[in-house]
Amino acid sequence: MPLDNDDDLGPAIAPDLEYGLSPAEICAAKALNKMQREIDLLTEVLADCREFVDNYVDVEDGDYGEPKPNKAMRLLQQIDEALGEYQ
């Protein structure tokens, strides 16, 4: 998903409505569209990271021999929280 097309207003603004918008509204619509494309790309990357990290999830011995999540499991939980907040 290329992020270099800053002239695209995106799905939020129909092309025929562009002429009815002020320059500030057009600029804002373009900025919002660019941010949405970046969020979509980052979400895809996080989902790929989640799939990779899932293979390393395990528990390790914690204090007093009680199991605790390893680093991969903690990272996976953070990824799930981030993806859950966006979706």
N, CA, C and O atoms as a GROMACS GRO file, in nm:
protein
  348
    1MET      N    1   0.084  -0.117   0.000
    1MET     CA    2   0.000   0.000   0.000
    1MET      C    3   0.089   0.124   0.000
    1MET      O    4   0.146   0.158   0.104
    2PRO      N    5   0.103   0.192  -0.113
    2PRO     CA    6   0.191   0.309  -0.119
    2PRO      C    7   0.136   0.425  -0.039
    2PRO      O    8   0.014   0.446  -0.032
    3LEU      N    9   0.225   0.501   0.020
    3LEU     CA   10   0.184   0.616   0.100
    3LEU      C   11   0.222   0.748   0.034
    3LEU      O   12   0.221   0.853   0.100
    4ASP      N   13   0.256   0.746  -0.093
    4ASP     CA   14   0.308   0.865  -0.157
    4ASP      C   15   0.205   0.946  -0.234
    4ASP      O   16   0.240   1.048  -0.293
    5ASN      N   17   0.080   0.904  -0.237
    5ASN     CA   18  -0.022   0.975  -0.312
    5ASN      C   19  -0.098   1.070  -0.220
    5ASN      O   20  -0.208   1.039  -0.175
    6ASP      N   21  -0.038   1.186  -0.192
    6ASP     CA   22  -0.101   1.282  -0.102
    6ASP      C   23  -0.215   1.359  -0.166
    6ASP      O   24  -0.287   1.431  -0.097
    7ASP      N   25  -0.232   1.346  -0.298
    7ASP     CA   26  -0.340   1.417  -0.365
    7ASP      C   27  -0.472   1.343  -0.357
    7ASP      O   28  -0.576   1.398  -0.392
    8ASP      N   29  -0.470   1.220  -0.311
    8ASP     CA   30  -0.591   1.140  -0.300
    8ASP      C   31  -0.669   1.181  -0.176
    8ASP      O   32  -0.614   1.184  -0.066
    9LEU      N   33  -0.795   1.214  -0.193
    9LEU     CA   34  -0.878   1.252  -0.079
    9LEU      C   35  -0.931   1.131  -0.005
    9LEU      O   36  -0.980   1.144   0.107
   10GLY      N   37  -0.922   1.015  -0.067
   10GLY     CA   38  -0.965   0.894   0.000
   10GLY      C   39  -1.114   0.873  -0.007
   10GLY      O   40  -1.187   0.954  -0.064
   11PRO      N   41  -1.158   0.763   0.054
   11PRO     CA   42  -1.300   0.729   0.045
   11PRO      C   43  -1.392   0.823   0.122
   11PRO      O   44  -1.513   0.823   0.098
   12ALA      N   45  -1.337   0.904   0.213
   12ALA     CA   46  -1.421   0.993   0.292
   12ALA      C   47  -1.479   1.107   0.210
   12ALA      O   48  -1.585   1.160   0.242
   13ILE      N   49  -1.410   1.144   0.104
   13ILE     CA   50  -1.455   1.257   0.021
   13ILE      C   51  -1.466   1.210  -0.124
   13ILE      O   52  -1.367   1.165  -0.182
   14ALA      N   53  -1.584   1.220  -0.181
   14ALA     CA   54  -1.602   1.183  -0.321
   14ALA      C   55  -1.531   1.286  -0.409
   14ALA      O   56  -1.532   1.404  -0.377
   15PRO      N   57  -1.469   1.241  -0.519
   15PRO     CA   58  -1.394   1.334  -0.605
   15PRO      C   59  -1.476   1.451  -0.655
   15PRO      O   60  -1.422   1.562  -0.667
   16ASP      N   61  -1.604   1.432  -0.685
   16ASP     CA   62  -1.684   1.542  -0.737
   16ASP      C   63  -1.718   1.646  -0.630
   16ASP      O   64  -1.764   1.756  -0.663
   17LEU      N   65  -1.696   1.613  -0.503
   17LEU     CA   66  -1.724   1.708  -0.396
   17LEU      C   67  -1.602   1.796  -0.363
   17LEU      O   68  -1.614   1.894  -0.289
   18GLU      N   69  -1.487   1.759  -0.418
   18GLU     CA   70  -1.365   1.833  -0.386
   18GLU      C   71  -1.380   1.981  -0.416
   18GLU      O   72  -1.328   2.065  -0.341
   19TYR      N   73  -1.449   2.015  -0.522
   19TYR     CA   74  -1.459   2.155  -0.561
   19TYR      C   75  -1.551   2.235  -0.470
   19TYR      O   76  -1.547   2.358  -0.472
   20GLY      N   77  -1.633   2.168  -0.390
   20GLY     CA   78  -1.719   2.238  -0.297
   20GLY      C   79  -1.654   2.260  -0.161
   20GLY      O   80  -1.714   2.320  -0.072
   21LEU      N   81  -1.531   2.213  -0.144
   21LEU     CA   82  -1.461   2.226  -0.016
   21LEU      C   83  -1.365   2.343  -0.019
   21LEU      O   84  -1.312   2.381  -0.123
   22SER      N   85  -1.344   2.398   0.097
   22SER     CA   86  -1.245   2.505   0.109
   22SER      C   87  -1.105   2.443   0.100
   22SER      O   88  -1.090   2.323   0.119
   23PRO      N   89  -1.004   2.524   0.072
   23PRO     CA   90  -0.868   2.471   0.069
   23PRO      C   91  -0.828   2.404   0.201
   23PRO      O   92  -0.757   2.303   0.201
   24ALA      N   93  -0.872   2.459   0.312
   24ALA     CA   94  -0.840   2.400   0.442
   24ALA      C   95  -0.906   2.263   0.458
   24ALA      O   96  -0.846   2.170   0.512
   25GLU      N   97  -1.033   2.252   0.411
   25GLU     CA   98  -1.103   2.124   0.420
   25GLU      C   99  -1.039   2.018   0.330
   25GLU      O  100  -1.029   1.902   0.367
   26ILE      N  101  -0.994   2.060   0.212
   26ILE     CA  102  -0.926   1.968   0.121
   26ILE      C  103  -0.795   1.921   0.184
   26ILE      O  104  -0.764   1.802   0.181
   27CYS      N  105  -0.720   2.014   0.241
   27CYS     CA  106  -0.594   1.980   0.307
   27CYS      C  107  -0.619   1.883   0.424
   27CYS      O  108  -0.545   1.786   0.440
   28ALA      N  109  -0.720   1.909   0.502
   28ALA     CA  110  -0.752   1.822   0.616
   28ALA      C  111  -0.794   1.684   0.568
   28ALA      O  112  -0.754   1.583   0.627
   29ALA      N  113  -0.874   1.678   0.463
   29ALA     CA  114  -0.917   1.549   0.409
   29ALA      C  115  -0.798   1.469   0.358
   29ALA      O  116  -0.792   1.348   0.379
   30LYS      N  117  -0.705   1.535   0.291
   30LYS     CA  118  -0.585   1.466   0.242
   30LYS      C  119  -0.500   1.416   0.359
   30LYS      O  120  -0.447   1.305   0.354
   31ALA      N  121  -0.487   1.498   0.462
   31ALA     CA  122  -0.407   1.458   0.578
   31ALA      C  123  -0.471   1.339   0.649
   31ALA      O  124  -0.402   1.245   0.689
   32LEU      N  125  -0.603   1.343   0.665
   32LEU     CA  126  -0.674   1.232   0.728
   32LEU      C  127  -0.660   1.104   0.647
   32LEU      O  128  -0.641   0.996   0.703
   33ASN      N  129  -0.668   1.115   0.516
   33ASN     CA  130  -0.654   0.997   0.430
   33ASN      C  131  -0.514   0.940   0.441
   33ASN      O  132  -0.497   0.818   0.448
   34LYS      N  133  -0.414   1.025   0.443
   34LYS     CA  134  -0.276   0.978   0.456
   34LYS      C  135  -0.256   0.908   0.591
   34LYS      O  136  -0.193   0.802   0.597
   35MET      N  137  -0.309   0.965   0.697
   35MET     CA  138  -0.297   0.902   0.829
   35MET      C  139  -0.368   0.767   0.831
   35MET      O  140  -0.318   0.672   0.890
   36GLN      N  141  -0.485   0.758   0.766
   36GLN     CA  142  -0.558   0.631   0.763
   36GLN      C  143  -0.478   0.525   0.690
   36GLN      O  144  -0.473   0.410   0.734
   37ARG      N  145  -0.415   0.562   0.578
   37ARG     CA  146  -0.333   0.465   0.504
   37ARG      C  147  -0.215   0.420   0.589
   37ARG      O  148  -0.180   0.302   0.586
   38GLU      N  149  -0.155   0.511   0.664
   38GLU     CA  150  -0.042   0.475   0.750
   38GLU      C  151  -0.088   0.382   0.864
   38GLU      O  152  -0.019   0.286   0.897
   39ILE      N  153  -0.203   0.411   0.922
   39ILE     CA  154  -0.259   0.325   1.028
   39ILE      C  155  -0.287   0.186   0.972
   39ILE      O  156  -0.257   0.086   1.036
   40ASP      N  157  -0.345   0.180   0.853
   40ASP     CA  158  -0.375   0.050   0.791
   40ASP      C  159  -0.247  -0.030   0.768
   40ASP      O  160  -0.244  -0.150   0.792
   41LEU      N  161  -0.143   0.037   0.721
   41LEU     CA  162  -0.015  -0.030   0.697
   41LEU      C  163   0.045  -0.080   0.829
   41LEU      O  164   0.091  -0.194   0.837
   42LEU      N  165   0.045   0.003   0.931
   42LEU     CA  166   0.099  -0.038   1.061
   42LEU      C  167   0.019  -0.153   1.122
   42LEU      O  168   0.076  -0.240   1.187
   43THR      N  169  -0.111  -0.152   1.101
   43THR     CA  170  -0.195  -0.261   1.151
   43THR      C  171  -0.158  -0.392   1.082
   43THR      O  172  -0.152  -0.496   1.147
   44GLU      N  173  -0.135  -0.387   0.951
   44GLU     CA  174  -0.092  -0.506   0.879
   44GLU      C  175   0.042  -0.557   0.931
   44GLU      O  176   0.060  -0.677   0.949
   45VAL      N  177   0.135  -0.465   0.955
   45VAL     CA  178   0.267  -0.504   1.005
   45VAL      C  179   0.255  -0.565   1.145
   45VAL      O  180   0.319  -0.666   1.174
   46LEU      N  181   0.173  -0.505   1.231
   46LEU     CA  182   0.152  -0.562   1.364
   46LEU      C  183   0.092  -0.702   1.358
   46LEU      O  184   0.129  -0.790   1.435
   47ALA      N  185  -0.001  -0.722   1.267
   47ALA     CA  186  -0.062  -0.854   1.253
   47ALA      C  187   0.043  -0.956   1.208
   47ALA      O  188   0.042  -1.070   1.256
   48ASP      N  189   0.132  -0.916   1.118
   48ASP     CA  190   0.242  -1.005   1.077
   48ASP      C  191   0.336  -1.034   1.193
   48ASP      O  192   0.379  -1.148   1.212
   49CYS      N  193   0.367  -0.932   1.272
   49CYS     CA  194   0.453  -0.950   1.389
   49CYS      C  195   0.387  -1.044   1.489
   49CYS      O  196   0.453  -1.129   1.549
   50ARG      N  197   0.257  -1.029   1.506
   50ARG     CA  198   0.184  -1.115   1.599
   50ARG      C  199   0.196  -1.260   1.558
   50ARG      O  200   0.221  -1.348   1.641
   51GLU      N  201   0.180  -1.285   1.429
   51GLU     CA  202   0.189  -1.422   1.378
   51GLU      C  203   0.328  -1.481   1.403
   51GLU      O  204   0.341  -1.598   1.440
   52PHE      N  205   0.432  -1.400   1.384
   52PHE     CA  206   0.569  -1.446   1.406
   52PHE      C  207   0.597  -1.472   1.554
   52PHE      O  208   0.650  -1.576   1.591
   53VAL      N  209   0.561  -1.376   1.638
   53VAL     CA  210   0.590  -1.385   1.781
   53VAL      C  211   0.513  -1.499   1.846
   53VAL      O  212   0.559  -1.557   1.945
   54ASP      N  213   0.396  -1.532   1.793
   54ASP     CA  214   0.313  -1.638   1.850
   54ASP      C  215   0.389  -1.771   1.860
   54ASP      O  216   0.360  -1.852   1.948
   55ASN      N  217   0.484  -1.793   1.771
   55ASN     CA  218   0.562  -1.916   1.774
   55ASN      C  219   0.658  -1.925   1.893
   55ASN      O  220   0.710  -2.033   1.923
   56TYR      N  221   0.682  -1.815   1.961
   56TYR     CA  222   0.778  -1.810   2.071
   56TYR      C  223   0.713  -1.793   2.208
   56TYR      O  224   0.782  -1.781   2.309
   57VAL      N  225   0.581  -1.792   2.211
   57VAL     CA  226   0.508  -1.773   2.336
   57VAL      C  227   0.526  -1.896   2.425
   57VAL      O  228   0.511  -2.010   2.381
   58ASP      N  229   0.558  -1.870   2.550
   58ASP     CA  230   0.579  -1.977   2.648
   58ASP      C  231   0.572  -1.913   2.786
   58ASP      O  232   0.554  -1.792   2.799
   59VAL      N  233   0.587  -1.995   2.887
   59VAL     CA  234   0.598  -1.943   3.023
   59VAL      C  235   0.736  -1.977   3.076
   59VAL      O  236   0.803  -2.067   3.026
   60GLU      N  237   0.776  -1.903   3.176
   60GLU     CA  238   0.905  -1.929   3.241
   60GLU      C  239   0.882  -1.929   3.391
   60GLU      O  240   0.778  -1.885   3.440
   61ASP      N  241   0.980  -1.978   3.462
   61ASP     CA  242   0.967  -1.981   3.608
   61ASP      C  243   0.976  -1.840   3.663
   61ASP      O  244   1.069  -1.764   3.634
   62GLY      N  245   0.877  -1.807   3.743
   62GLY     CA  246   0.876  -1.678   3.808
   62GLY      C  247   0.919  -1.691   3.952
   62GLY      O  248   0.982  -1.790   3.990
   63ASP      N  249   0.884  -1.593   4.032
   63ASP     CA  250   0.914  -1.597   4.175
   63ASP      C  251   0.848  -1.717   4.240
   63ASP      O  252   0.733  -1.749   4.211
   64TYR      N  253   0.919  -1.782   4.324
   64TYR     CA  254   0.867  -1.896   4.401
   64TYR      C  255   0.822  -2.011   4.310
   64TYR      O  256   0.734  -2.089   4.347
   65GLY      N  257   0.879  -2.022   4.192
   65GLY     CA  258   0.849  -2.132   4.102
   65GLY      C  259   0.718  -2.121   4.028
   65GLY      O  260   0.680  -2.214   3.956
   66GLU      N  261   0.647  -2.011   4.045
   66GLU     CA  262   0.519  -1.993   3.975
   66GLU      C  263   0.547  -1.952   3.830
   66GLU      O  264   0.637  -1.872   3.804
   67PRO      N  265   0.471  -2.006   3.735
   67PRO     CA  266   0.494  -1.969   3.595
   67PRO      C  267   0.455  -1.823   3.570
   67PRO      O  268   0.361  -1.770   3.630
   68LYS      N  269   0.529  -1.761   3.480
   68LYS     CA  270   0.497  -1.625   3.437
   68LYS      C  271   0.520  -1.616   3.287
   68LYS      O  272   0.596  -1.697   3.232
   69PRO      N  273   0.457  -1.522   3.220
   69PRO     CA  274   0.472  -1.510   3.074
   69PRO      C  275   0.616  -1.475   3.036
   69PRO      O  276   0.682  -1.395   3.103
   70ASN      N  277   0.664  -1.534   2.927
   70ASN     CA  278   0.795  -1.494   2.877
   70ASN      C  279   0.782  -1.365   2.798
   70ASN      O  280   0.672  -1.312   2.782
   71LYS      N  281   0.894  -1.314   2.748
   71LYS     CA  282   0.892  -1.186   2.677
   71LYS      C  283   0.802  -1.191   2.554
   71LYS      O  284   0.731  -1.094   2.524
   72ALA      N  285   0.804  -1.303   2.482
   72ALA     CA  286   0.720  -1.315   2.363
   72ALA      C  287   0.572  -1.307   2.399
   72ALA      O  288   0.494  -1.244   2.329
   73MET      N  289   0.534  -1.371   2.508
   73MET     CA  290   0.394  -1.367   2.550
   73MET      C  291   0.353  -1.226   2.592
   73MET      O  292   0.243  -1.181   2.561
   74ARG      N  293   0.442  -1.156   2.661
   74ARG     CA  294   0.410  -1.018   2.701
   74ARG      C  295   0.398  -0.928   2.578
   74ARG      O  296   0.310  -0.843   2.571
   75LEU      N  297   0.487  -0.948   2.482
   75LEU     CA  298   0.480  -0.869   2.358
   75LEU      C  299   0.352  -0.901   2.282
   75LEU      O  300   0.287  -0.810   2.229
   76LEU      N  301   0.316  -1.027   2.276
   76LEU     CA  302   0.193  -1.068   2.208
   76LEU      C  303   0.071  -1.003   2.273
   76LEU      O  304  -0.022  -0.961   2.204
   77GLN      N  305   0.071  -0.995   2.406
   77GLN     CA  306  -0.040  -0.930   2.476
   77GLN      C  307  -0.048  -0.782   2.439
   77GLN      O  308  -0.158  -0.728   2.422
   78GLN      N  309   0.068  -0.716   2.428
   78GLN     CA  310   0.068  -0.575   2.389
   78GLN      C  311   0.019  -0.556   2.246
   78GLN      O  312  -0.056  -0.462   2.218
   79ILE      N  313   0.060  -0.646   2.157
   79ILE     CA  314   0.014  -0.638   2.019
   79ILE      C  315  -0.137  -0.658   2.013
   79ILE      O  316  -0.207  -0.584   1.943
   80ASP      N  317  -0.187  -0.757   2.086
   80ASP     CA  318  -0.331  -0.782   2.087
   80ASP      C  319  -0.408  -0.661   2.140
   80ASP      O  320  -0.514  -0.626   2.086
   81GLU      N  321  -0.356  -0.597   2.244
   81GLU     CA  322  -0.421  -0.476   2.295
   81GLU      C  323  -0.423  -0.366   2.191
   81GLU      O  324  -0.525  -0.300   2.171
   82ALA      N  325  -0.310  -0.346   2.124
   82ALA     CA  326  -0.301  -0.240   2.022
   82ALA      C  327  -0.396  -0.268   1.906
   82ALA      O  328  -0.466  -0.178   1.859
   83LEU      N  329  -0.397  -0.392   1.860
   83LEU     CA  330  -0.486  -0.427   1.749
   83LEU      C  331  -0.632  -0.420   1.792
   83LEU      O  332  -0.717  -0.379   1.714
   84GLY      N  333  -0.661  -0.460   1.915
   84GLY     CA  334  -0.798  -0.454   1.965
   84GLY      C  335  -0.851  -0.313   1.977
   84GLY      O  336  -0.970  -0.289   1.954
   85GLU      N  337  -0.764  -0.219   2.012
   85GLU     CA  338  -0.807  -0.079   2.024
   85GLU      C  339  -0.837  -0.020   1.887
   85GLU      O  340  -0.922   0.068   1.875
   86TYR      N  341  -0.767  -0.067   1.785
   86TYR     CA  342  -0.789  -0.008   1.652
   86TYR      C  343  -0.909  -0.072   1.581
   86TYR      O  344  -0.981  -0.004   1.507
   87GLN      N  345  -0.930  -0.200   1.603
   87GLN     CA  346  -1.035  -0.270   1.528
   87GLN      C  347  -1.171  -0.250   1.587
   87GLN      O  348  -1.269  -0.302   1.535
   0.00000   0.00000   0.00000
